[in-house]
Amino acid sequence: MSAPDNPLYLPEWPEALGSVNTDEIPTLAELRGRVVLLYFWNGSLVHARALLAELKPIEARFPDGLALIGIHVPRYPAEVGDAMVLKHVNRNYLRHTILNDSRQRLYRAFGLPGLPACVLLDARGRIHGIYPGEGRSNELELANDALILAARDARIFVPASTPAPRRPEPKAALSFPCGLATSEQRLYIADSGRNRVLECTFDGVVTRRFGCGNAGLWDGIAHECGMQLPQALCVAGDRLYVADTGNQVIRRVHLISGQVETMIGNGHAGREPRPHLCEARELPLSFPLGLATAQDRLYLAMSGTHQIWSFGLGLNAAQFGVPSGSGKAGSDDGYADQASFCEPQALAASRDTVYVLDSASGALRAIRLADGIVSTLLAGHLHDPDDADGISGTARMQYPRALTFDAQRNVLWIADSYNGKLKVYSIVKRELKTLALNYRFSNPGGLAIGGGALFIADTDAHELLRLDLKTGRMARLNLTDAA
């Protein structure tokens, strides 16, 4: 979307706009002389996360001629305050000024068609262009080149830097832990903020680390490999599967040898809901955020394309199956090509069903493995997040992010993340209830059952919790290194 023929100026920020990670907001007058790229985003929106990845190389290429400023626009009540936005900022390693448009005044003033979107201002503060959506990094880079060159030619170019962000996360044993998985004797933790996966006993003794801690994509033995923002985990036999989301790949860990290898994905983000390539390692993935295994297949919650993908497991290379979901965001039930999902983020599997959390709408879905039919167990609504127990139609969740199946009790445990609650769904009664706990969670993002306990990754608190399923007693699990 181009700017008007008569260029418009953005005079100054709205009064309701607040700084999230800097002490002072740079005024637009102070930014004159540089190109300014305003990007409107939301920390829970998968397409906005894709935009963040596209902007990083642009930011690196123009360190002094481009002022990159993020405008966070809330989608849920939990995202209105600065505290939650700061968690989004630190989780994504954003190192430039982020402003909180909590009342959506600036977003509405531009009349943007949706999130995410970019607005480019030239060195005089005029609106050069509006770029809705993602996947437009080449256009933005070319426009930046032209605007910086024009500013230099007009001798109004003023190289400078924006205020450095100052509000990092507190140091802790874990950094934004999310996905959890268990084997008979071990607990696995996706320590996403440190780009690694930890193997622990159920008492919290760390026995191995997978990932060196530096963001990157290379295979190797245990801590010699590289990962980037790992999210979901699942265990099948002597294999641990890792949704290495920052790298857009799925990793396979041979638990006996510790060898980590790339199993699915070519390391690039894709947007094709039905890719034609059949070789698993050649497929571009789009934000795999959930994993589960059932009937010798690996299921992926492909959040970026609003689908569930599946791959056969075995000695040969994984074979891609028919995706569940049309690729369009929605809540339609039916066969694989008729159904639709809305940013699916968590999976859990029983013997004959894969359960899906549609995080954006707060819905709980089910895929029947016998015929692939998708049904809705708990309906949700993107624009009506709330907190209510009950059956489908009355139950409400606010951006639930984690799910695990409890075979012994025939229930699903659900982390109702933005409501800060742990909930349980009875498969027999088809009813959702909140567990009465004297604890307020901070955006929990991982659940797993093992050793008679439910383990909870309290993501934004950088903590791991253990709920004893016999006594109902919950306590923090302190991690220690093996001797």
Secondary structure as GFF3:
##gff-version 3
##sequence-region A 1 483
A	DSSP	beta_strand	18	19	.	.	.	ID=ss1
A	DSSP	beta_strand	35	41	.	.	.	ID=ss2
A	DSSP	alpha_helix	46	61	.	.	.	ID=ss3
A	DSSP	beta_strand	66	72	.	.	.	ID=ss4
A	DSSP	three_ten_helix	77	79	.	.	.	ID=ss5
A	DSSP	alpha_helix	82	91	.	.	.	ID=ss6
A	DSSP	beta_strand	98	100	.	.	.	ID=ss7
A	DSSP	alpha_helix	105	110	.	.	.	ID=ss8
A	DSSP	beta_strand	117	121	.	.	.	ID=ss9
A	DSSP	beta_strand	127	132	.	.	.	ID=ss10
A	DSSP	alpha_helix	137	153	.	.	.	ID=ss11
A	DSSP	beta_strand	177	182	.	.	.	ID=ss12
A	DSSP	beta_strand	187	191	.	.	.	ID=ss13
A	DSSP	three_ten_helix	192	194	.	.	.	ID=ss14
A	DSSP	beta_strand	196	200	.	.	.	ID=ss15
A	DSSP	beta_strand	205	210	.	.	.	ID=ss16
A	DSSP	beta_strand	220	221	.	.	.	ID=ss17
A	DSSP	three_ten_helix	222	224	.	.	.	ID=ss18
A	DSSP	beta_strand	233	236	.	.	.	ID=ss19
A	DSSP	beta_strand	239	244	.	.	.	ID=ss20
A	DSSP	three_ten_helix	245	247	.	.	.	ID=ss21
A	DSSP	beta_strand	249	254	.	.	.	ID=ss22
A	DSSP	beta_strand	259	264	.	.	.	ID=ss23
A	DSSP	three_ten_helix	280	282	.	.	.	ID=ss24
A	DSSP	beta_strand	288	294	.	.	.	ID=ss25
A	DSSP	beta_strand	297	302	.	.	.	ID=ss26
A	DSSP	three_ten_helix	303	305	.	.	.	ID=ss27
A	DSSP	beta_strand	307	312	.	.	.	ID=ss28
A	DSSP	beta_strand	344	349	.	.	.	ID=ss29
A	DSSP	beta_strand	353	358	.	.	.	ID=ss30
A	DSSP	beta_strand	363	368	.	.	.	ID=ss31
A	DSSP	beta_strand	374	378	.	.	.	ID=ss32
A	DSSP	beta_strand	402	406	.	.	.	ID=ss33
A	DSSP	beta_strand	411	416	.	.	.	ID=ss34
A	DSSP	three_ten_helix	417	419	.	.	.	ID=ss35
A	DSSP	beta_strand	421	426	.	.	.	ID=ss36
A	DSSP	beta_strand	431	434	.	.	.	ID=ss37
A	DSSP	beta_strand	446	450	.	.	.	ID=ss38
A	DSSP	beta_strand	453	458	.	.	.	ID=ss39
A	DSSP	three_ten_helix	459	461	.	.	.	ID=ss40
A	DSSP	beta_strand	463	468	.	.	.	ID=ss41
A	DSSP	beta_strand	474	476	.	.	.	ID=ss42
A	DSSP	beta_strand	480	481	.	.	.	ID=ss43
###
